[in-house]
Amino acid sequence: MKAPFFLTAAVAPATIEAGGGAIINLSSWIVRLGVPVGTLYGSTKGAPETLTRAWAAEFGRHGVRVNAISPGVIHEPMPGVTHPARS
């Protein structure tokens, strides 16, 4: 959680001064679930999402986009099975 906070604090002023740009944070789909024994991971990925929303509101008026990428699970197709979306 410290890395996104301090990195954004370091680059935001120059990004604003340059007239705009983008800041991208990484999160995880897991923050939306209650996973047993997943408290630490979920909270460390949830914090950047909250920071992203706040920074988007704060820096957006200066032309800085702030987004979070929240990848999820990708299921590889099983051999010999056709996925319904590819039929």
ABEGO torsion letter per residue (X at the ends): XAAAAAAAAAAAAAAAAAGEEBBBBBBBAAAABBBBGAAAAAAAAAAAAAAAAAAAAAAAAAGBBBBBBBBBBBBBBBBGBBBAAAX
